[in-house]
Amino acid sequence: MSSSQASWWPLTVAALTFITLVGCDVPTGNSSPSINTDTEISTPLVQEKTFTFLGGPESKFDPLIDTTSSDFDSLFEVESSNNDISVVQEIDDFEIGNLNGALDNATGSLTFDQKIVDETFIDLGDAGFTFTGEQRIGDYFDKEELEISTTADITLSGSNRVAFDKSEDNYVELGNTKIEVQNITISPTAEERVFDSLRFTYSDIRVKPYGENDQFVVEFVEDPCGGGPCGSNGEYERDISDLENGFGISLKDTRVYPDKPKIDENGTVTFEIGGQVNPDLQVENDDKISFEASTSLDDFEIREIDVGAAKPFTVAVTPNENGGDINVANDNEVRTATFDGFGGITGRVDGLKLADVSLSFQVETVNLASTDAQLYAAIQGTNETNQIYLGGTEDQDATRGADRNVSSLPFSAAFTENGVSLQNELLIKLGVGLEEAALGETVRTPLVVDGDNSNVADFVNALPTEVRLAGQAEINTDGGGLRVRKPIALDANFSLNVPLRIKDRFVVRDTIDADLSDLNDLTDPEKDVNISTAELQFSYTNGLPLGADAKMVIVDAAGSVIETFNRDFDNDNFRIEPAAKDKDGAAAAPSSGTFVFTLGSTQEGLRALADGDKIRLALNMDQEGAEGSTAAVARLRADDQLTLNRVRLEADASIQTGN
């Protein structure tokens, strides 16, 4: 520095200092300076959270639907080879049970009348013999002439419901029925027995194995073989000396082959009485060799029928306490079963509806053959809040002939609910053809109930937890042949087993830990804060073939709601785009993106949110497809994933302190 510079430098510095002081506000009171500070909050709340569609506590990723805690283990079934999900439910415990009343309804009051036989075999007066005193009858008649026989018919009456065709060997098989011959009167009265033998042949009653020669025969002889069918041809033998006491023998397991060709006319069962008159019988010239007795089938019980024609008849499938209308609301008149898997579905999922729903019904019959059965039923599904009926419709697929609609009921009883008649569209008809069935076997007939012939989608998507069934069946609707045998049983079960294809929207809920206390830095009332940004940022990768609109609820540590964002799912900015779908509706390629919830721009707006402890996230899943996807209905797999790559609290603000 030169000497001239040294002389002016202090003066210059002093002058500049004076100017600076004059240009500044010189505080006269508060000595604190006013300072503006830019503040940025960037807090990660979630760092990559992945959801699979199905899973349980042991799953690697959090499941959207927990198959264990929500009892869904009995609802969903996963194919091990490709993780395809099927919704599976079965009801096989209706336990409708026996329909033994069907046999009585089919035959009406069918019965065999008592038959009185009063027959004179030999009239000595008419024969023209003249002798005095008693003579040996064998001196006047040879052995062949002393052989006697007569034929009689037992009337089959009391039924205008069935017809028997003898040419087709139609029959009635008897249960604990007893045939009796009693009130026997024989003349003349003599010290000797009148008959050496007497044989009752019931040609229309057969014993096993029911061939034409297996006739039921009772013969009175001198030395009977025993009490059972021990004769050389399987006949029953009784002591001729005990003839006047008749006989009573069980006809259990025998078959009666009536002659009754017309439904509205009585029929007959023929039997023959034959025998040998004792040639040593002492007679007078005006004696008559005669026989009188009554024969009857007592405690008549039908166990099986094979008829050529039978009028249609109805039978109660479920109990009918008073024999009148059937009350679906009466626990004593319905059979109930449960859909176990739907019990906990509302815990995390709202509005889940399945597409392409069908039920596989199976009607199981035992000992109904050569006929058909039409089951008319009221099937009610209920849960805690709602009820719905499974109603049948005309089949839209005319090639199947699987109409399930009930146009009218073929019986007088009506289905009611607490006295109010159910309309026919709330009922369903399940027809079973049993023309080729055989007695003694269980016939399981599968029936499809789907969207073409019922409201099954609405029924299943109502998520019933209990199913109530009341029903009556009409048997032999064409009036043709019929074979029925006790015990008669009918049962119904149905199963749901469809790929998990989503019909419409449904909501999945999840709760995320989220400490929002960093917002306290922006809400100090002692600070003047200018908030430019405060938001929650969500970035995602979606491997589900479903899109979703997001709703967010922020709650405090006590679980009280602080604020709800996008309450009605109506803001498209909060959108998760779906994965692209293949032709079957399964996810083919994931989507990714970001959506942001703006929290507010004032201290007052953020002050309550700073107490936020958790975020309740609701995803309204839907079918809106990704660009370039197929139009196929979404098909879900157990390992389909939705990943929240990041949930971050972001805020930018300028904070002014002091004055």
Disulfide bonds with the S-S distance in Angstrom:
Cys225-Cys230 1.85
